[in-house]
Amino acid sequence: MAAEILSAEGFSVTIYERKASAGRKFLMAGRGGLNLTHSEPLDDFIKKYGTKSEIPGSVIQEFPPQELRNWCESLGQKTFIGSSGRIFPESFKASPLLRAWISRLEKQGVRFMFGYDWQGWEEDAIVFKNSGAPVCLKPDATLLALGGASWPRLGTDGSWVEIFEKENIGIAPLQPANCGFFVEWSDLFRRRFAGQPLKSVAVSFGAVKIQGEVMISSNGIEGGAVYALSSLLREEITVNNTAYLVLDLKPDLDLSEIKKRLEKPRRGASFSNYLRKYLNLSSVAVNILMENPEWQNPEHYDPEKLAHSIKHFPLTLLAPFPLERAISTAGGVLFESVDQNFMLLKKPGVFVAGEMLDWEAPTGGYLLQADFATAVRAARGIQQWLSGRAV
Ligand SMILES: Cc1cc2nc3c(=O)[nH]c(=O)nc-3n(C[C@H](O)[C@H](O)[C@H](O)COP(=O)(O)OP(=O)(O)OC[C@H]3O[C@@H](n4cnc5c(N)ncnc54)[C@H](O)[C@@H]3O)c2cc1C
């Protein structure tokens, strides 16, 4: 995005990428439909960046969701608002957008250099490794947009952290965001249900309750509803070693209605058939319940207690899944280490943008929106920096 703005202004821009092609993580984001941004009112949108909302907030006001939609449409990809308010390209993919984008950049004179692995600085030069050989460059300005450290096979392994630390540039430790969590399932449950969704449930932590879908994995849980709580859960685990997530397996019915239905006679039906018949609980939901020894083949049960368990099933989360598996990265270059245009205070002329910066947000389009918006701000900073030098 920065390359597009700067090349349109007549600057000569070269993109160096360690992989053999551009935008691999962007393409991966497209596998889930490419949720570009969100249609909610801007004030609510900005709140999703949490405690650090002040800085991304002003940045997002300068390049708001509508601008991102306009940009996408200018590349021939119409957008639409999904039922949840999320915004997607009509193609539901990243590849046509990326192709059109690269073609525009090339027309504007942007050069792509692949297989260039950035190694750091040597005095005032930036150093790459290309086919094993060092390459030193002295550009007038540099933008580092090296991403976080999730999905390292796509090129983002966070190797820049060590380089920044050597230069004493302040960084908040990289941590998984929008991630799953380890749960100790029984062998039986793991074998039967790994890979299956738990649909139409709600998860809550403290006062925050999110309705949606939870994916069961062989060693834990993931999925949209869990991701939405992941920063709170991660912080709780950091402080207390575990976090208790409360599952509501039947969010559309209240406790008293569930209790009333559970008072109906079982007439020889198995526990799971009974729960399926009267509460329409899925097999995975019934079996989660049976992860609690109290509900394994109960002959007699107290409807009130069972209803409570269905509405408030506690799951012990042991740790977040590793950063490599997360959708995004929390932590990164501290805002104290950069000026208002994201130029590194310790490295005049070097800017940073995207997930490298220390912000986090839930899924829903907030990630790409902030990646793009920080790049727009950095591009304007580079423009100012270069014109200041020209004077
Ligand atoms: C599975 C998945 C689905 C996602 N879906 C969505 C979604 O629907 N909506 C959304 O908003 N967000 C989504 N995201 C997040 C989104 O993709 C990221 O926030 C975004 O790609 C980050 O952009 P970036 O420019 O900061 O870094 P990246 O896109 O990660 O790009 C960084 C680039 O830098 C290169 N690089 C790194 N180190 C070096 C080096 N030393 N030398 C040279 N090159 C280097 C990498 O190879 C990479 O190409 C998803 C992420 C994942 C993993």
The ligand as a Gaussian input file, in Angstrom:
#p B3LYP/6-31G(d) Opt

LIG

0 1
 C       -4.921000     -18.028000       8.292000
 C       -5.017000     -16.522000       8.356000
 C       -6.196000     -15.892000       7.988000
 C       -6.300000     -14.501000       8.086000
 N       -7.474000     -13.903000       7.694000
 C       -7.613000     -12.572000       7.830000
 C       -8.819000     -11.917000       7.423000
 O       -9.728000     -12.530000       6.844000
 N       -8.943000     -10.574000       7.657000
 C       -7.946000      -9.856000       8.245000
 O       -8.139000      -8.643000       8.485000
 N       -6.758000     -10.432000       8.551000
 C       -6.568000     -11.764000       8.355000
 N       -5.370000     -12.344000       8.684000
 C       -4.262000     -11.497000       9.181000
 C       -3.565000     -10.754000       8.022000
 O       -3.251000     -11.677000       7.006000
 C       -2.299000     -10.075000       8.557000
 O       -2.670000      -9.142000       9.554000
 C       -1.536000      -9.354000       7.446000
 O       -1.122000     -10.223000       6.418000
 C       -0.304000      -8.644000       8.038000
 O        0.195000      -7.802000       7.053000
 P        1.680000      -7.268000       7.133000
 O        1.901000      -6.481000       5.887000
 O        1.940000      -6.629000       8.427000
 O        2.602000      -8.577000       7.091000
 P        2.542000      -9.886000       6.197000
 O        1.353000      -9.953000       5.344000
 O        2.773000     -10.984000       7.173000
 O        3.793000      -9.705000       5.239000
 C        5.106000      -9.620000       5.703000
 C        6.052000     -10.003000       4.569000
 O        7.385000      -9.772000       4.982000
 C        8.210000     -10.817000       4.521000
 N        9.370000     -10.910000       5.411000
 C        9.378000     -11.165000       6.737000
 N       10.646000     -11.113000       7.190000
 C       11.436000     -10.792000       6.141000
 C       12.842000     -10.574000       5.986000
 N       13.684000     -10.674000       7.018000
 N       13.314000     -10.250000       4.753000
 C       12.469000     -10.143000       3.701000
 N       11.129000     -10.337000       3.776000
 C       10.637000     -10.657000       4.984000
 C        7.316000     -12.049000       4.610000
 O        7.768000     -13.072000       3.750000
 C        5.953000     -11.487000       4.211000
 O        5.707000     -11.609000       2.832000
 C       -5.212000     -13.721000       8.562000
 C       -4.013000     -14.364000       8.897000
 C       -3.907000     -15.750000       8.811000
 C       -2.603000     -16.418000       9.188000

